[in-house]
Amino acid sequence: MKIGSIVLSFFVALACIPASAQTIKKGPVTATSPVSGEEMFQQYCAVCHGKDGKGDGPAAAALKKAPANLTTLSSKNGGKFPDLKVANVIHGDPDTAAHGSREMPIWGTLFSSLNTNSAGTVQLRISNLTSYIKSIQQ
């Protein structure tokens, strides 16, 4: 099992248990289509960020730092969606210190482990996920 799969399994399992529970049940990583940003968001992000991206997913209460409300990124950036910054956070680039802790999985690594040996497919996933997050702005 790859390290990315372990991290994702942790977050998937975390969503299925109450915040007060001590045991974390791990589950397998499920691959999604790289062309559907919404499908990827629901599969990989909603567990923490919530199905609507407002930071209220079922695992949010168990995290040390609350997940970001992803629907307000444009409004917090002068009305312009920060495409590059969002893509960098998703990818896991080290220059994203403003994001806070790396409790959030490093999706670039995880996407590489999903039977996609192509850097182009990883970039497609990140681009489509970024576009979906852009589409849910308030």
C-alpha positions in Angstrom: 0.0 0.0 0.0 1.4 3.4 -1.0 1.8 6.2 1.6 -0.8 8.3 -0.2 -3.3 5.4 0.0 -2.7 5.2 3.8 -3.3 8.9 4.2 -6.5 8.9 2.1 -7.7 5.7 3.8 -7.3 7.5 7.1 -9.4 10.5 6.0 -12.1 8.3 4.4 -12.3 6.2 7.6 -12.3 9.3 9.8 -15.4 10.5 8.1 -17.2 7.4 9.1 -16.6 7.6 12.8 -17.7 10.2 15.4 -15.1 12.7 16.4 -15.0 11.2 20.0 -14.2 7.7 18.8 -10.6 6.4 19.4 -10.5 3.7 16.7 -9.9 4.6 13.0 -11.1 2.1 10.5 -9.1 2.2 7.3 -10.6 1.6 3.9 -9.3 1.3 0.3 -8.8 4.3 -1.9 -11.3 4.5 -4.7 -10.2 5.9 -8.0 -12.3 8.5 -9.8 -12.4 9.9 -13.2 -9.7 12.5 -13.7 -12.1 14.5 -15.9 -14.7 15.1 -13.2 -13.7 17.8 -10.7 -17.0 17.4 -8.9 -16.6 13.6 -8.6 -13.1 14.0 -7.3 -14.3 16.7 -4.8 -17.0 14.5 -3.4 -14.8 11.4 -3.2 -11.6 13.1 -1.8 -12.4 16.5 -0.3 -16.0 16.4 1.0 -15.0 14.2 4.0 -13.3 17.3 5.5 -14.5 20.3 3.5 -18.2 19.2 3.3 -20.2 18.2 0.2 -20.8 22.0 -0.5 -17.2 23.0 0.3 -18.0 25.0 3.4 -15.6 23.3 5.7 -18.3 21.2 7.5 -17.6 17.7 6.4 -18.1 14.7 8.8 -14.4 14.6 9.6 -14.0 18.3 10.3 -14.6 18.1 14.0 -11.8 15.5 14.5 -9.1 17.7 12.9 -6.8 20.0 14.8 -7.4 22.8 12.4 -10.8 23.4 10.8 -10.9 22.8 7.0 -11.2 25.9 4.9 -14.6 27.1 3.6 -13.7 26.7 0.0 -16.7 28.7 -1.2 -15.2 32.0 0.0 -11.8 31.8 -1.6 -12.6 34.4 -4.3 -14.2 36.8 -1.8 -11.1 36.6 0.4 -8.9 37.3 -2.6 -10.4 40.6 -3.8 -13.1 38.9 -5.9 -10.6 36.9 -8.0 -10.3 33.1 -7.6 -6.7 32.2 -6.7 -6.3 29.4 -9.3 -2.6 28.9 -9.0 -2.6 29.0 -5.1 -5.4 26.4 -5.0 -3.7 24.1 -7.5 -0.5 24.4 -5.5 -2.2 23.5 -2.2 -3.9 20.5 -3.8 -0.6 19.4 -5.4 1.1 19.7 -2.0 3.8 22.2 -3.1 6.0 23.2 -0.1 5.4 26.9 -0.6 1.9 26.7 0.8 2.7 27.5 4.4 -0.3 29.8 4.6 -2.5 26.8 4.2 -1.4 25.7 7.7 -0.6 22.2 8.8 -0.4 19.4 6.2 -3.2 17.4 7.9 -4.7 17.8 4.4 -3.5 15.0 2.2 -0.9 15.9 -0.5 -3.1 15.1 -3.5 -0.3 15.3 -6.1 1.2 12.2 -4.5 -2.1 10.5 -4.0 -3.2 11.2 -7.6 0.1 9.7 -8.8 -0.8 6.5 -6.9 -4.2 6.0 -8.6 -3.0 3.9 -11.5 -2.0 7.0 -13.3 1.7 6.8 -14.2 1.4 10.0 -16.2 2.3 13.4 -14.8 -0.2 14.8 -17.4 -3.1 12.8 -15.7 -2.1 14.1 -12.3 -2.1 17.6 -13.7 -5.5 17.0 -15.3 -6.9 15.9 -11.9 -5.5 19.0 -10.2 -6.7 21.3 -12.9 -10.2 19.8 -12.9 -10.5 19.8 -9.2 -9.3 23.4 -9.1 -11.9 24.3 -11.7 -14.6 22.7 -9.7 -13.7 24.6 -6.5 -13.7 27.7 -8.6 -17.3 26.8 -9.7 -18.6 26.7 -6.1 -17.6 30.2 -5.2 -20.3 32.4 -3.5 
